């Protein structure tokens, strides 16, 4: 039988291995020192799930690394792996929400009372209970700035609150009237002086191209981040559409995942519409995946498919007389498919509850801009060095420790459309032929039998003397071909491109409307028109790869 219980949680410093926190929920799991020793015995890179059969009982170790902190959770029973990993990610999100990001060992040690309360509320005796930050704020006592100030001088930071006047029944009815029903992911009595709603859609590209430029796979993994700073209990409706219209939204968005606040019935009935009561603050509303290639199983349409990317890369290998050069060519484009200037000039999102103007990344005058452009070319380890890096734009350097060439192009150079080239010369490993060539060029040769150097008179002949052998062109051509074949294994096999574009999404998805349903909302206040903002961002972290 598959269990659904967390046994323990250990937090270590990733580099020093110092134990920061140990929290045991149930049974008798392996100790923190034993688990850490077995974890470090496993060669890097270490997977998030490691089986440890030498521990009694046999244990499965789940791990997560975040901000140089190592989170370990040993489990000795059969359990769903994603259940434990999701719990570790929730722990990281909650700790960042309460003690601040990035997570540091000093922060956890300084706020151990808060961390202990959080871990106890999130998981009780191994059963995961509450992992919503908004709901945890009502159950966990966090010292405010006044409490910290008074506690530093030895005074009590807070006093017991007096019970309100009136009976319990009256208070419950009052809360139900003003704040609506209890919502696990939203705090009660939320108040904001400025009501604001922000939508951030970020897409991460994962594209693989053949040497001919034909796309082999192309996906965009999107994340819809939402920021809600609005009083009361608002009921919102967010509408998305794709470049193919609302009817194509269902086909474009694949494998969607939703926050618990999203009403799934509304999405199934009308794909592209999110109806929800948001948590207070920042949260991830939904995630999705979009296939950028045609979905029809037609080989002709697949072969003729063209991705509308702002940048593409081509690699030419084995150039030069000895095949020691390679050239990388970037094709930059300033036209972005699916970008619409009307998004930036639209007065508001939603007609029933319109607010102020809606800003969009990129602006309406300049449009989307290509930024943080970086080309990475992995180099085989047999290459000793890369010399003569000649780039038409930006700067390039070779890192011997990483065995890769990095070509950075600043934003002002990447803004201009056209081509940019980088040509490099490799230096391979030393061999016997190189030693013989150096000795012949110096006029000396080494005799292995006698251990002496013999002088080569031919090396000191006058340069005007005519050679008696065949012409040099016919003599060097076979040797050049041999060197080209030898250097072929030293050429790069791929190149990746990293960049970011603000104000543009590769999938063509856009926000059509964001409406506050006044009839369903509670405690919003009369005449409140929240400020609404939308931002689009496309990111490639070595996500566009061209094989060569």
Residue, then its C-alpha position, 0 to 999 in steps of 0.5 A: x500500500x502506498x503511503x502518503x506521510x512525510x517522515x522527516x525534513x533535514x536542512x543542511x548547508x550545501x557546501x559545508x554540510x553543517x546541519x541547520x535544522x532537523x525536524x522529525x514527523x513520525x517513525x524513526x527515520x535515518x539520522x541526519x548525519x547518516x543520510x548526508x554521508x550517503x547523499x555525498x557518496x553518490x557522484x554528482x550530478x545527484x538526482x532528486x531521488x536516491x535509493x539507499x539500500x544499505x540503510x536499515x530499513x532501506x530508504x529513499x532519499x529525496x533532495x532539493x537544492x535551493x540558494x546553497x541550502x540542501x533539503x533532504x527528506x528520507x522515506x522508508x515506506x512506499x510513497x508517491x515520489x512527486x508527493x514528497x518533492x512537491x512538499x519540499x518545493x512548498x516548504x521552500x516557497x513558504x520559507x521564502x514568503x515568511x523569512x525572505x528570499x534568498x534563503x540563508x542559514x542565518x535567516x533560518x537560525x534567527x527565525x527558528x521559532x517561526x520556522x518551527x511553527x511553519x513546519x508543524x502547521x504544514x505537516x502534522x505527524x507526517x500528514x500534509x495539512x496546510x501549505x498555503x502562505x495566506x492561510x499560514x499567516x493566520x495560524x503562525x505568530x510572526x513578530x512585527x518590527x515593534x515586537x523585535x524592537x521591544x524584545x531587543x530591550x527586554x520588554x514584551x512585544x505584544x499583549x494578549x488581545x481582549x475579546x471583542x464585545x458581543x457573542x460568538x454567534x454575532x461575530x461569526x455572522x459579522x465575519x461571514x457578511x463582511x469577508x464571505x466564506x472562509x477561503x484556505x488560500x486567502x487571509x481574512x480581513x485583507x485591507x489595502x490602501x491602493x488596490x492593484x492587480x498585476x499579471x506577468x506571463x513568462x514563457x521559457x523556450x526549449x527549441x532544438x534545430x537540425x543542422x539544416x535549420x529544420x526544427x526538431x522540437x519546439x516548446x514554450x513552457x509558460x507561467x502566469x504569475x499574479x499579484x493581487x493587492x486588493x481589499x476584501x474578497x474579490x472575485x476575478x475573471x481573467x481571459x486569455x486568447x491566442x493568435x488563432x483566436x479564442x477557439x484556438x486557445x484550447x488547442x494551443x495550451x497543452x498540459x495546463x496546471x492550476x492554482x487551487x483557487x481556479x474554478x475548473x468547471x469554468x475553464x472546461x466550459x470556456x477554455x481560456x477563462x480563469x474564474x478565481x478568488x485570488x490569494x493576497x500577494x504574489x502567487x502562480x495562477x497557472x502553468x501551461x505548455x505550448x507546442x510551437x510546431x504544427x500538430x498535424x501528422x503531415x510530414x510535408x507541413x512538419x518539414x516546412x515549419x518555420x519558427x518565428x524566433x527573434x534570433x537563430x544561429x548557424x555553425x560552419x565547421x572545418x574551415x581554413x586550410x587545415x580545418x582548424x576554424x569554425x564560424x558561428x553566424x547569428x541571424x537577428x530579426x526585429x520583427x516579432x510575430x504575434x506582437x500587437x501594439x494595440x495591447x500597450x495602447x489599450x485603455x484598460x483590461x475589462x469593460x465592466x470594472x475598468x481602471x487606469x491604463x494597462x502598461x505592457x513590457x516594451x512600451x508602445x513606441x519601441x515595441x519588444x526589444x531583444x536583450x541579454x543575448x548570449x551564444x554558448x558553443x561547447x568545445x571538446x575537452x581535447x582542445x587545448x585553446x581557442x585563439x583568434x576570436x573575431x566577432x563582428x558584434x559584441x565580445x567573445x571569450x573562451x573559458x578553459x575550465x568550462x570548455x566553452x566559448x561565450x559570445x555576448x552581444x549587448x542590447x544596442x548591437x542586438x537591436x539592429x537587424x542583420x547578421x553577426x559572425x564569430x570566427x574562431x581557431x582551435x588548437x588541438x592536442x600535441x602529436x608527433x607530427x607537430x614535434x617533427x615539424x617544429x624540429x625541422x623548422x629549427x634545423x635540428x632533429x633528435x636521434x633516439x638511439x644515440x641521444x644526440x641532435x643532428x644538424x639539418x643542413x637543408x634547413x639553412x639553404x637559401x630561400x631562392x633555391x628551387x625544390x627538386x620535388x613535386x610542386x608545393x601545392x600538390x605536395x601539401x594537399x594530401x597533408x591538408x586533407x589529413x589534418x582536416x580529418x584529424x581536426x574534425x573531432x575537435x569541432x563543436x557539435x552544437x551551439x545554444x542561444x540565450x536571450x530575453x524579450x520583453x513585451x512578446x510571447x512566442x506562443x502568441x498568447x495574450x490577455x484579453x481582459x481582467x474583470x472584477x465581478x462586483x456582484x460576487x466580491x465582498x468587502x471591496x468597497x463602492x466605486x473602487x477601480x483597481x489599477x491593472x497591469x500586464x507584462x509579457x516576457x520570453x526567456x531562453x536559458x540555453x533553450x534554443x539549440x542548433x546541432x551541427 
